[in-house]
Amino acid sequence: MPWRLWDAPDVRSEEIDDGWLTDALQSGLGVTAKVVGHEATTIGTGQVGENVRFRLRWDQAGEHLPATVVGKFPSASEVSRAAAVAMSTYVKEVGFYRDLRPQVGIRTPFVSAIEWDPSTHDFALLMEDIA
């Protein structure tokens, strides 16, 4: 599963574009199709992070192309974000999906992309929508 250290600071869910989604999904799923449109809807309560369902439009049809994926990002609230950083919530979240997920005996979503900046705690997780 691909993951990389981030060189772009402070990416928010509303800044995610079709190109970012295409790169993440091509890399993570091994597909050649491109995302040519998406709609983003916030899901969950967002107490320490923001969760977004991305409804995808592809440039081609294919049985292995997901209709939706879920993205996880830091909270837009500075108070919630500070609490999450103080409690190492984002480090644990990224670490679980990067290092532990393959080892647990429970159903967890497949992760297409992990981006992480340890100096700012900015992160993005893009994963299978198992709703």
N, CA, C and O atoms as a MOPAC input file, in Angstrom:
PM7 MOZYME 1SCF
protein

 N      0.83300 1    -1.16400 1     0.00000 1
 C      0.00000 1     0.00000 1     0.00000 1
 C      0.88600 1     1.23800 1     0.00000 1
 O      1.78900 1     1.35800 1     0.82800 1
 N      0.63200 1     2.15900 1    -0.92600 1
 C      1.50800 1     3.32600 1    -1.02800 1
 C      1.27300 1     4.32400 1     0.09800 1
 O      0.14400 1     4.56400 1     0.52600 1
 N      2.35900 1     4.88200 1     0.55300 1
 C      2.26400 1     6.00800 1     1.47800 1
 C      3.49000 1     6.85500 1     1.24800 1
 O      4.52400 1     6.36600 1     0.79300 1
 N      3.37000 1     8.10600 1     1.55800 1
 C      4.49200 1     8.99600 1     1.32400 1
 C      4.46900 1    10.12800 1     2.33300 1
 O      3.41900 1    10.52000 1     2.84400 1
 N      5.64300 1    10.63200 1     2.59900 1
 C      5.73500 1    11.83400 1     3.40700 1
 C      5.26700 1    12.99400 1     2.55200 1
 O      5.53700 1    13.05200 1     1.35200 1
 N      4.58000 1    13.89000 1     3.17100 1
 C      4.00800 1    15.01300 1     2.44400 1
 C      5.00200 1    16.13000 1     2.29800 1
 O      5.78900 1    16.39700 1     3.20600 1
 N      4.97200 1    16.77600 1     1.16900 1
 C      5.74600 1    17.99200 1     1.02300 1
 C      4.84100 1    19.20400 1     0.84600 1
 O      5.31800 1    20.32800 1     0.68900 1
 N      3.54700 1    18.97200 1     0.87100 1
 C      2.57600 1    20.06300 1     0.74900 1
 C      1.91700 1    20.29100 1     2.10500 1
 O      1.27500 1    19.37900 1     2.62500 1
 N      2.05500 1    21.46400 1     2.68700 1
 C      1.48000 1    21.70700 1     3.99900 1
 C     -0.03500 1    21.90600 1     3.97400 1
 O     -0.60000 1    22.42900 1     3.01300 1
 N     -0.66300 1    21.47500 1     5.05000 1
 C     -2.02800 1    21.87400 1     5.37500 1
 C     -3.04500 1    21.63800 1     4.26800 1
 O     -3.75800 1    22.57000 1     3.89600 1
 N     -3.13600 1    20.44500 1     3.73500 1
 C     -4.14100 1    20.13600 1     2.72900 1
 C     -5.46300 1    19.81700 1     3.42800 1
 O     -5.50300 1    19.02400 1     4.36900 1
 N     -6.50600 1    20.42300 1     2.97000 1
 C     -7.85100 1    20.21400 1     3.51200 1
 C     -8.68000 1    19.41800 1     2.49800 1
 O     -8.35300 1    19.36100 1     1.31200 1
 N     -9.73300 1    18.82200 1     2.98200 1
 C    -10.56100 1    17.98400 1     2.11200 1
 C    -11.11300 1    18.76700 1     0.92700 1
 O    -11.22600 1    18.22400 1    -0.17200 1
 N    -11.45600 1    20.02300 1     1.13200 1
 C    -12.03100 1    20.81600 1     0.03900 1
 C    -10.98700 1    21.15400 1    -1.04300 1
 O    -11.34500 1    21.63200 1    -2.12000 1
 N     -9.71300 1    20.90900 1    -0.75800 1
 C     -8.65600 1    21.15200 1    -1.74100 1
 C     -8.33800 1    19.90500 1    -2.56900 1
 O     -7.54700 1    19.96800 1    -3.51100 1
 N     -8.95000 1    18.78400 1    -2.22000 1
 C     -8.72800 1    17.54900 1    -2.97300 1
 C     -9.40400 1    17.69600 1    -4.33000 1
 O    -10.58300 1    18.03900 1    -4.41800 1
 N     -8.64300 1    17.43200 1    -5.38400 1
 C     -9.19600 1    17.55900 1    -6.73200 1
 C     -9.14400 1    16.21300 1    -7.45200 1
 O     -8.65400 1    15.21900 1    -6.91600 1
 N     -9.65800 1    16.20900 1    -8.67300 1
 C     -9.70300 1    14.96600 1    -9.45200 1
 C     -8.30200 1    14.40200 1    -9.68800 1
 O     -8.12000 1    13.18500 1    -9.70400 1
 N     -7.31900 1    15.27300 1    -9.87100 1
 C     -5.94200 1    14.81400 1   -10.09300 1
 C     -5.38600 1    14.08400 1    -8.89300 1
 O     -4.75600 1    13.03600 1    -9.04100 1
 N     -5.61000 1    14.62800 1    -7.68600 1
 C     -5.13200 1    13.97300 1    -6.46700 1
 C     -5.81800 1    12.61800 1    -6.30200 1
 O     -5.16800 1    11.61700 1    -6.00200 1
 N     -7.13900 1    12.59700 1    -6.50200 1
 C     -7.87600 1    11.33600 1    -6.38600 1
 C     -7.37600 1    10.32300 1    -7.41700 1
 O     -7.19100 1     9.14900 1    -7.09500 1
 N     -7.15900 1    10.76800 1    -8.64300 1
 C     -6.65100 1     9.87400 1    -9.68400 1
 C     -5.30100 1     9.29700 1    -9.28400 1
 O     -5.10400 1     8.08300 1    -9.34400 1
 N     -4.36900 1    10.15500 1    -8.87600 1
 C     -3.03900 1     9.67900 1    -8.47600 1
 C     -3.12800 1     8.65600 1    -7.35100 1
 O     -2.49100 1     7.60400 1    -7.40600 1
 N     -3.92000 1     8.96800 1    -6.33400 1
 C     -4.03200 1     8.08400 1    -5.17700 1
 C     -4.65400 1     6.74500 1    -5.55800 1
 O     -4.18600 1     5.69500 1    -5.11800 1
 N     -5.69600 1     6.77700 1    -6.36600 1
 C     -6.39600 1     5.54200 1    -6.70900 1
 C     -5.64200 1     4.72700 1    -7.75800 1
 O     -5.65800 1     3.49700 1    -7.70200 1
 N     -4.99300 1     5.37500 1    -8.69900 1
 C     -4.16700 1     4.61900 1    -9.65200 1
 C     -3.03500 1     3.91800 1    -8.91600 1
 O     -2.75500 1     2.74700 1    -9.17000 1
 N     -2.39300 1     4.62600 1    -8.01600 1
 C     -1.28200 1     4.05300 1    -7.25900 1
 C     -1.75900 1     2.94300 1    -6.32600 1
 O     -1.15700 1     1.87100 1    -6.27200 1
 N     -2.83400 1     3.20100 1    -5.59900 1
 C     -3.29600 1     2.25500 1    -4.59400 1
 C     -4.05100 1     1.06600 1    -5.14000 1
 O     -3.94600 1    -0.03600 1    -4.60100 1
 N     -4.81300 1     1.27000 1    -6.20600 1
 C     -5.63700 1     0.19200 1    -6.75600 1
 C     -5.02700 1    -0.43700 1    -8.00200 1
 O     -5.44600 1    -1.51300 1    -8.42800 1
 N     -4.04700 1     0.22900 1    -8.58100 1
 C     -3.43200 1    -0.30100 1    -9.79100 1
 C     -4.31000 1    -0.15900 1   -11.02000 1
 O     -4.18400 1    -0.94600 1   -11.95800 1
 N     -5.19400 1     0.82500 1   -11.03600 1
 C     -6.06600 1     1.04100 1   -12.18500 1
 C     -5.45200 1     2.09700 1   -13.09500 1
 O     -4.57600 1     2.85400 1   -12.67700 1
 N     -5.91500 1     2.14200 1   -14.33200 1
 C     -5.44700 1     3.15900 1   -15.27000 1
 C     -6.48700 1     4.24200 1   -15.51700 1
 O     -6.17500 1     5.28400 1   -16.09300 1
 N     -7.71200 1     4.00300 1   -15.08900 1
 C     -8.79000 1     4.97500 1   -15.27500 1
 C     -8.48500 1     6.25600 1   -14.51100 1
 O     -7.71500 1     6.25800 1   -13.55000 1
 N     -9.10600 1     7.34800 1   -14.96100 1
 C     -8.93000 1     8.64900 1   -14.32000 1
 C    -10.24700 1     9.13700 1   -13.74000 1
 O    -11.31300 1     8.92800 1   -14.32000 1
 N    -10.16000 1     9.78500 1   -12.59700 1
 C    -11.32800 1    10.43500 1   -12.00300 1
 C    -11.55800 1    11.72200 1   -12.79000 1
 O    -10.65800 1    12.55200 1   -12.91500 1
 N    -12.76900 1    11.88000 1   -13.31600 1
 C    -13.08900 1    13.06500 1   -14.12000 1
 C    -14.14900 1    13.93300 1   -13.45700 1
 O    -14.66100 1    14.87300 1   -14.06400 1
 N    -14.46600 1    13.62200 1   -12.24000 1
 C    -15.41300 1    14.41800 1   -11.47600 1
 C    -15.69000 1    13.74000 1   -10.15400 1
 O    -15.61600 1    12.51700 1   -10.03900 1
 N    -16.00900 1    14.54700 1    -9.15700 1
 C    -16.35000 1    13.96000 1    -7.85600 1
 C    -17.22600 1    14.92500 1    -7.07000 1
 O    -17.22600 1    16.13400 1    -7.30600 1
 N    -17.96400 1    14.36000 1    -6.14000 1
 C    -18.75100 1    15.13000 1    -5.18200 1
 C    -18.28700 1    14.71200 1    -3.79900 1
 O    -18.09400 1    13.52400 1    -3.54100 1
 N    -18.10800 1    15.67200 1    -2.91500 1
 C    -17.62900 1    15.39500 1    -1.55800 1
 C    -18.73600 1    15.70200 1    -0.56100 1
 O    -19.37000 1    16.75500 1    -0.61900 1
 N    -18.95800 1    14.76100 1     0.36100 1
 C    -19.95300 1    14.91600 1     1.41300 1
 C    -19.32300 1    14.56000 1     2.74300 1
 O    -18.75400 1    13.47900 1     2.89600 1
 N    -19.42200 1    15.46300 1     3.70700 1
 C    -18.89700 1    15.17900 1     5.03800 1
 C    -19.72200 1    14.08100 1     5.68400 1
 O    -20.94900 1    14.08900 1     5.59700 1
 N    -19.04800 1    13.13200 1     6.33600 1
 C    -19.73200 1    12.05300 1     7.05400 1
 C    -19.19300 1    12.01400 1     8.47800 1
 O    -18.07900 1    12.46800 1     8.73800 1
 N    -19.96800 1    11.48300 1     9.38000 1
 C    -19.54500 1    11.38300 1    10.77600 1
 C    -19.68100 1    12.71800 1    11.50000 1
 O    -20.19000 1    13.69800 1    10.95700 1
 N    -19.21300 1    12.72200 1    12.73200 1
 C    -19.36200 1    13.91300 1    13.57300 1
 C    -18.14400 1    14.81600 1    13.55600 1
 O    -18.24000 1    15.97300 1    13.96400 1
 N    -17.00800 1    14.32800 1    13.10100 1
 C    -15.82700 1    15.16100 1    12.92800 1
 C    -15.28200 1    15.77200 1    14.20100 1
 O    -14.88100 1    16.93600 1    14.19900 1
 N    -15.25500 1    15.02200 1    15.28400 1
 C    -14.81300 1    15.58400 1    16.55900 1
 C    -13.32300 1    15.87600 1    16.60500 1
 O    -12.92400 1    16.90500 1    17.15000 1
 N    -12.49100 1    15.00900 1    16.05400 1
 C    -11.05300 1    15.29900 1    16.01600 1
 C    -10.49700 1    15.22100 1    14.60100 1
 O     -9.31800 1    15.49800 1    14.38100 1
 N    -11.32100 1    14.85300 1    13.65900 1
 C    -10.89200 1    14.76800 1    12.27700 1
 C    -12.07800 1    14.96500 1    11.35900 1
 O    -13.22700 1    14.99500 1    11.79900 1
 N    -11.78700 1    15.09800 1    10.09500 1
 C    -12.83600 1    15.26800 1     9.10500 1
 C    -12.87300 1    14.03700 1     8.21600 1
 O    -11.84700 1    13.60800 1     7.68700 1
 N    -14.05800 1    13.47400 1     8.05600 1
 C    -14.26400 1    12.30900 1     7.20200 1
 C    -15.17200 1    12.71900 1     6.04900 1
 O    -16.21700 1    13.33700 1     6.25200 1
 N    -14.75800 1    12.36800 1     4.84800 1
 C    -15.47200 1    12.79700 1     3.65200 1
 C    -15.68200 1    11.60300 1     2.73000 1
 O    -14.76100 1    10.82900 1     2.47000 1
 N    -16.90900 1    11.46900 1     2.24500 1
 C    -17.19200 1    10.45500 1     1.22100 1
 C    -17.08800 1    11.15800 1    -0.13200 1
 O    -17.74000 1    12.17400 1    -0.37500 1
 N    -16.25800 1    10.59500 1    -0.99600 1
 C    -16.10200 1    11.11600 1    -2.34700 1
 C    -16.85400 1    10.20500 1    -3.30400 1
 O    -16.51900 1     9.02800 1    -3.43500 1
 N    -17.87300 1    10.74400 1    -3.97500 1
 C    -18.59500 1    10.00900 1    -5.02400 1
 C    -17.86000 1    10.31200 1    -6.32700 1
 O    -17.70900 1    11.47300 1    -6.70700 1
 N    -17.40500 1     9.26200 1    -7.00600 1
 C    -16.47700 1     9.41400 1    -8.12500 1
 C    -17.13500 1     9.20600 1    -9.48300 1
 O    -18.02900 1     8.37500 1    -9.64100 1
 N    -16.67200 1     9.98100 1   -10.45600 1
 C    -17.00500 1     9.75700 1   -11.86100 1
 C    -15.68900 1     9.44500 1   -12.57300 1
 O    -14.71000 1    10.18200 1   -12.45200 1
 N    -15.68800 1     8.35300 1   -13.30700 1
 C    -14.48600 1     7.86300 1   -13.98300 1
 C    -14.56800 1     8.12200 1   -15.48300 1
 O    -15.65800 1     8.31400 1   -16.02200 1
 N    -13.43100 1     8.12800 1   -16.15100 1
 C    -13.39400 1     8.33000 1   -17.59700 1
 C    -13.70000 1     7.05900 1   -18.37000 1
 O    -13.76700 1     7.08300 1   -19.59900 1
 N    -13.88600 1     5.95200 1   -17.66800 1
 C    -14.21700 1     4.68500 1   -18.31000 1
 C    -14.96600 1     3.81700 1   -17.31100 1
 O    -14.95200 1     4.08000 1   -16.10900 1
 N    -15.61000 1     2.79800 1   -17.81300 1
 C    -16.32400 1     1.86500 1   -16.94500 1
 C    -15.39500 1     0.72800 1   -16.57000 1
 O    -14.48300 1     0.37700 1   -17.32000 1
 N    -15.63300 1     0.16200 1   -15.41500 1
 C    -14.83900 1    -0.98600 1   -14.99400 1
 C    -15.38400 1    -1.54000 1   -13.69400 1
 O    -15.76300 1    -0.79400 1   -12.79200 1
 N    -15.41600 1    -2.84900 1   -13.61300 1
 C    -16.00700 1    -3.47600 1   -12.43600 1
 C    -15.18800 1    -3.25800 1   -11.17200 1
 O    -15.71500 1    -3.39900 1   -10.06900 1
 N    -13.92400 1    -2.92100 1   -11.30600 1
 C    -13.07900 1    -2.73800 1   -10.12900 1
 C    -12.86700 1    -1.27100 1    -9.77300 1
 O    -11.99500 1    -0.94200 1    -8.96900 1
 N    -13.65900 1    -0.39700 1   -10.36900 1
 C    -13.55600 1     1.03100 1   -10.06200 1
 C    -14.60100 1     1.37400 1    -9.01700 1
 O    -15.79500 1     1.19700 1    -9.25700 1
 N    -14.17200 1     1.86400 1    -7.86100 1
 C    -15.15000 1     2.16600 1    -6.81100 1
 C    -16.01900 1     3.37200 1    -7.16100 1
 O    -15.55200 1     4.33700 1    -7.76500 1
 N    -17.27800 1     3.29800 1    -6.77500 1
 C    -18.18500 1     4.43100 1    -6.96900 1
 C    -17.93500 1     5.50300 1    -5.91600 1
 O    -18.14600 1     6.69100 1    -6.15600 1
 N    -17.47900 1     5.06000 1    -4.73600 1
 C    -17.20000 1     5.98100 1    -3.64100 1
 C    -15.95000 1     5.52900 1    -2.89500 1
 O    -15.60600 1     4.34700 1    -2.88600 1
 N    -15.28600 1     6.48200 1    -2.27600 1
 C    -14.18100 1     6.22200 1    -1.35700 1
 C    -14.33200 1     7.20800 1    -0.20400 1
 O    -15.05100 1     8.20100 1    -0.30500 1
 N    -13.64000 1     6.91300 1     0.89200 1
 C    -13.69500 1     7.78800 1     2.06700 1
 C    -12.31400 1     8.36900 1     2.32000 1
 O    -11.30900 1     7.65900 1     2.27800 1
 N    -12.28000 1     9.65700 1     2.58100 1
 C    -11.05000 1    10.33600 1     2.94900 1
 C    -11.11100 1    10.77100 1     4.39600 1
 O    -12.16200 1    11.18700 1     4.88500 1
 N     -9.98200 1    10.67600 1     5.08300 1
 C     -9.86400 1    11.14300 1     6.45900 1
 C     -8.77600 1    12.20700 1     6.49700 1
 O     -7.70600 1    12.04000 1     5.91200 1
 N     -9.06200 1    13.29700 1     7.19000 1
 C     -8.18500 1    14.46200 1     7.23800 1
 C     -8.18900 1    15.04000 1     8.65200 1
 O     -9.06500 1    14.70800 1     9.45000 1
 N     -7.22300 1    15.89900 1     8.97000 1
 C     -7.25700 1    16.56400 1    10.27900 1
 C     -8.49900 1    17.44800 1    10.40400 1
 O     -9.10000 1    17.84600 1     9.40500 1
 N     -8.86000 1    17.73900 1    11.61900 1
 C    -10.00000 1    18.60900 1    11.88200 1
 C     -9.73600 1    20.02000 1    11.36300 1
 O     -8.60800 1    20.51000 1    11.40800 1
 N    -10.78400 1    20.65700 1    10.87500 1
 C    -10.68900 1    22.06000 1    10.47200 1
 C    -10.72400 1    22.97700 1    11.69400 1
 O    -10.32900 1    24.14000 1    11.61600 1
 N    -11.19900 1    22.44800 1    12.82000 1
 C    -11.24100 1    23.21800 1    14.07000 1
 C     -9.85700 1    23.22800 1    14.70900 1
 O     -9.28300 1    22.17200 1    14.97600 1
 N     -9.32900 1    24.40600 1    14.94900 1
 C     -8.00100 1    24.50700 1    15.56400 1
 C     -7.98500 1    23.90700 1    16.96600 1
 O     -6.97400 1    23.33600 1    17.37500 1
 N     -9.07900 1    24.02500 1    17.70900 1
 C     -9.15900 1    23.45800 1    19.06200 1
 C     -9.13000 1    21.92600 1    18.98700 1
 O     -8.36900 1    21.28100 1    19.70800 1
 N     -9.94800 1    21.36100 1    18.12600 1
 C     -9.97600 1    19.90300 1    17.97100 1
 C     -8.65100 1    19.38100 1    17.43800 1
 O     -8.15700 1    18.34000 1    17.87300 1
 N     -8.09200 1    20.10800 1    16.50200 1
 C     -6.81100 1    19.70000 1    15.93000 1
 C     -5.71700 1    19.71400 1    16.98500 1
 O     -4.91500 1    18.78300 1    17.05300 1
 N     -5.67100 1    20.75600 1    17.80900 1
 C     -4.66000 1    20.84400 1    18.87500 1
 C     -4.81200 1    19.68900 1    19.86400 1
 O     -3.82000 1    19.11700 1    20.31600 1
 N     -6.05800 1    19.35100 1    20.19700 1
 C     -6.29700 1    18.22600 1    21.11100 1
 C     -5.82400 1    16.91900 1    20.48100 1
 O     -5.21600 1    16.08800 1    21.15500 1
 N     -6.10100 1    16.73700 1    19.19600 1
 C     -5.68200 1    15.51400 1    18.51400 1
 C     -4.15900 1    15.41300 1    18.43500 1
 O     -3.59800 1    14.32700 1    18.58600 1
 N     -3.49800 1    16.53300 1    18.20100 1
 C     -2.03700 1    16.52600 1    18.16100 1
 C     -1.47800 1    16.22100 1    19.54600 1
 O     -0.53900 1    15.43600 1    19.67800 1
 N     -2.05200 1    16.83800 1    20.58300 1
 C     -1.57600 1    16.61600 1    21.95200 1
 C     -1.74500 1    15.15700 1    22.38200 1
 O     -0.93100 1    14.63900 1    23.14600 1
 N     -2.77900 1    14.50600 1    21.90500 1
 C     -3.05700 1    13.10500 1    22.26600 1
 C     -2.46600 1    12.12000 1    21.26500 1
 O     -2.68400 1    10.91500 1    21.38300 1
 N     -1.72700 1    12.61400 1    20.28800 1
 C     -1.11800 1    11.78800 1    19.23100 1
 C     -2.15400 1    11.01400 1    18.41700 1
 O     -1.86000 1     9.94100 1    17.88900 1
 N     -3.35300 1    11.55700 1    18.31900 1
 C     -4.42600 1    10.87400 1    17.61100 1
 C     -4.08600 1    10.65500 1    16.15100 1
 O     -4.30400 1     9.56400 1    15.62300 1
 N     -3.55500 1    11.67400 1    15.48800 1
 C     -3.26100 1    11.54600 1    14.06700 1
 C     -2.08900 1    10.59500 1    13.82700 1
 O     -2.09800 1     9.83200 1    12.86100 1
 N     -1.09600 1    10.63500 1    14.69000 1
 C      0.03300 1     9.70000 1    14.57600 1
 C     -0.47700 1     8.26600 1    14.69200 1
 O     -0.07200 1     7.39300 1    13.92500 1
 N     -1.36300 1     8.03100 1    15.64900 1
 C     -1.91300 1     6.68700 1    15.85100 1
 C     -2.77700 1     6.25200 1    14.67500 1
 O     -2.71800 1     5.09900 1    14.24900 1
 N     -3.57700 1     7.17200 1    14.15100 1
 C     -4.44900 1     6.85700 1    13.01800 1
 C     -3.61800 1     6.46000 1    11.80200 1
 O     -3.84700 1     5.41000 1    11.20200 1
 N     -2.67000 1     7.29100 1    11.44800 1
 C     -1.81000 1     6.99300 1    10.30200 1
 C     -1.01600 1     5.71000 1    10.55600 1
 O     -0.90500 1     4.85900 1     9.67300 1
 N     -0.47000 1     5.57600 1    11.75200 1
 C      0.31500 1     4.38700 1    12.08900 1
 C     -0.49800 1     3.10800 1    12.01300 1
 O      0.00100 1     2.08300 1    11.54800 1
 N     -1.74700 1     3.15600 1    12.46500 1
 C     -2.58800 1     1.96100 1    12.39300 1
 C     -2.74700 1     1.51400 1    10.94400 1
 O     -2.49500 1     0.35400 1    10.61500 1
 N     -3.16200 1     2.42800 1    10.08600 1
 C     -3.40300 1     2.04300 1     8.69700 1
 C     -2.11700 1     1.71800 1     7.94900 1
 O     -2.12300 1     0.87800 1     7.04900 1
 N     -1.03200 1     2.36000 1     8.30200 1
 C      0.24100 1     2.11700 1     7.61900 1
 C      0.90900 1     0.83700 1     8.10300 1
 O      1.43600 1     0.07100 1     7.29700 1
 N      0.89300 1     0.59600 1     9.43200 1
 C      1.72300 1    -0.47000 1    10.00700 1
 C      0.93800 1    -1.66400 1    10.56300 1
 O      1.40000 1    -2.80000 1    10.45100 1
 N     -0.20800 1    -1.43800 1    11.14500 1
 C     -0.90900 1    -2.51100 1    11.86000 1
 C     -2.08400 1    -3.13200 1    11.11600 1
 O     -2.38400 1    -4.30600 1    11.32900 1
 N     -2.73700 1    -2.40000 1    10.27400 1
 C     -3.93300 1    -2.87600 1     9.59600 1
 C     -3.77800 1    -4.27900 1     9.01000 1
 O     -4.67000 1    -5.10700 1     9.19000 1
 N     -2.68400 1    -4.57300 1     8.31900 1
 C     -2.56300 1    -5.91800 1     7.73500 1
 C     -2.45700 1    -7.03800 1     8.77500 1
 O     -2.62500 1    -8.21100 1     8.44100 1
 N     -2.18400 1    -6.68600 1    10.01400 1
 C     -1.94800 1    -7.70200 1    11.04200 1
 C     -3.15600 1    -7.99100 1    11.92600 1
 O     -3.12400 1    -8.94300 1    12.70600 1
 N     -4.20600 1    -7.20800 1    11.82700 1
 C     -5.35500 1    -7.41000 1    12.71000 1
 C     -6.33200 1    -8.38900 1    12.09100 1
 O     -6.40400 1    -8.52000 1    10.86900 1
 N     -7.07900 1    -9.06900 1    12.93200 1
 C     -8.00600 1   -10.08900 1    12.47600 1
 C     -9.42400 1    -9.58300 1    12.30700 1
 O    -10.37100 1   -10.36600 1    12.38000 1
 N     -9.58700 1    -8.29700 1    12.08500 1
 C    -10.92500 1    -7.73000 1    11.87400 1
 C    -10.98700 1    -7.10100 1    10.48900 1
 O     -9.96000 1    -6.78700 1     9.88800 1
 N    -12.20000 1    -6.92200 1     9.99400 1
 C    -12.40700 1    -6.29300 1     8.68600 1
 C    -12.07400 1    -4.80700 1     8.79800 1
 O    -12.66700 1    -4.08600 1     9.60100 1
 N    -11.14400 1    -4.37200 1     8.00400 1
 C    -10.78100 1    -2.96000 1     7.93600 1
 C    -10.79800 1    -2.54200 1     6.47400 1
 O    -10.59500 1    -3.37700 1     5.59200 1
 N    -11.03700 1    -1.27100 1     6.20400 1
 C    -11.07600 1    -0.84700 1     4.80800 1
 C     -9.69500 1    -0.91100 1     4.15100 1
 O     -8.67000 1    -0.67400 1     4.79100 1
 N     -9.70100 1    -1.23600 1     2.86500 1
 C     -8.47400 1    -1.18300 1     2.07300 1
 C     -8.08000 1     0.28000 1     1.92000 1
 O     -8.92700 1     1.12300 1     1.62700 1
 N     -6.81400 1     0.58200 1     2.11400 1
 C     -6.33600 1     1.95800 1     2.03700 1
 C     -5.57600 1     2.14900 1     0.72800 1
 O     -4.62400 1     1.42600 1     0.43500 1
 N     -6.00900 1     3.12500 1    -0.04300 1
 C     -5.36700 1     3.43200 1    -1.32800 1
 C     -4.20800 1     4.39400 1    -1.17400 1
 O     -3.24400 1     4.33200 1    -1.93700 1
 N     -4.29000 1     5.29000 1    -0.18800 1
 C     -3.23400 1     6.29600 1    -0.04700 1
 C     -3.14100 1     6.77700 1     1.39300 1
 O     -4.14600 1     6.97200 1     2.07800 1
 N     -1.90700 1     6.96000 1     1.82500 1
 C     -1.61700 1     7.59900 1     3.10900 1
 C     -0.59100 1     8.68000 1     2.83400 1
 O      0.48100 1     8.41600 1     2.28900 1
 N     -0.92900 1     9.89200 1     3.21600 1
 C      0.03700 1    10.98200 1     3.14900 1
 C      0.14200 1    11.57000 1     4.55400 1
 O     -0.86100 1    11.73300 1     5.25000 1
 N      1.36300 1    11.88400 1     4.95500 1
 C      1.60800 1    12.27300 1     6.34200 1
 C      2.76900 1    13.24000 1     6.42400 1
 O      3.81200 1    13.02000 1     5.80900 1
 N      2.59500 1    14.30600 1     7.17700 1
 C      3.68800 1    15.24100 1     7.44900 1
 C      3.90200 1    15.25000 1     8.96100 1
 O      3.11200 1    15.85600 1     9.68500 1
 N      4.95000 1    14.59200 1     9.45000 1
 C      5.16000 1    14.50300 1    10.89300 1
 C      5.46100 1    15.84300 1    11.55800 1
 O      5.28600 1    15.97800 1    12.76900 1
 N      5.90300 1    16.82100 1    10.80200 1
 C      6.21200 1    18.11400 1    11.41800 1
 C      4.96500 1    18.95800 1    11.66400 1
 O      4.94900 1    19.77600 1    12.58400 1
 N      3.92400 1    18.77300 1    10.85900 1
 C      2.69900 1    19.56400 1    11.02000 1
 C      1.49100 1    18.73000 1    11.44100 1
 O      0.46200 1    19.28200 1    11.83100 1
 N      1.61100 1    17.42200 1    11.36400 1
 C      0.51300 1    16.48600 1    11.62300 1
 C     -0.57700 1    16.55000 1    10.55900 1
 O     -1.68100 1    16.05300 1    10.77900 1
 N     -0.28400 1    17.15000 1     9.41600 1
 C     -1.21800 1    17.08900 1     8.30000 1
 C     -1.20100 1    15.66400 1     7.75800 1
 O     -0.14800 1    15.03100 1     7.67900 1
 N     -2.36100 1    15.17500 1     7.39200 1
 C     -2.42900 1    13.82300 1     6.83300 1
 C     -3.64900 1    13.69500 1     5.94700 1
 O     -4.59300 1    14.48100 1     6.03300 1
 N     -3.60800 1    12.70300 1     5.10600 1
 C     -4.76200 1    12.30300 1     4.31100 1
 C     -4.72100 1    10.78700 1     4.19800 1
 O     -3.69200 1    10.19900 1     3.86500 1
 N     -5.83900 1    10.17700 1     4.47800 1
 C     -6.02500 1     8.74700 1     4.25500 1
 C     -7.14400 1     8.60500 1     3.23200 1
 O     -8.19100 1     9.23600 1     3.37600 1
 N     -6.94400 1     7.79900 1     2.21600 1
 C     -7.99300 1     7.53000 1     1.25100 1
 C     -8.23900 1     6.04200 1     1.27600 1
 O     -7.33000 1     5.24500 1     1.04800 1
 N     -9.48300 1     5.67100 1     1.55500 1
 C     -9.77000 1     4.25500 1     1.77800 1
 C    -11.10200 1     3.82200 1     1.17900 1
 O    -11.95200 1     4.62700 1     0.79900 1
 N    -11.22600 1     2.51900 1     1.12200 1
 C    -12.45200 1     1.88200 1     0.67000 1
 C    -13.62200 1     2.36400 1     1.51900 1
 O    -13.49600 1     2.53700 1     2.73100 1
 N    -14.74700 1     2.57600 1     0.87200 1
 C    -15.98100 1     2.94700 1     1.58200 1
 C    -16.70500 1     1.65100 1     1.94400 1
 O    -17.25500 1     0.97900 1     1.07200 1
 N    -16.70200 1     1.30500 1     3.22400 1
 C    -17.32400 1     0.03600 1     3.63200 1
 C    -18.69300 1     0.24700 1     4.27800 1
 O    -19.20600 1    -0.64200 1     4.95900 1
 N    -19.27800 1     1.42000 1     4.06500 1
 C    -20.61500 1     1.69400 1     4.62800 1
 C    -21.64900 1     0.79200 1     4.00300 1
 O    -22.82800 1     0.87400 1     4.34600 1

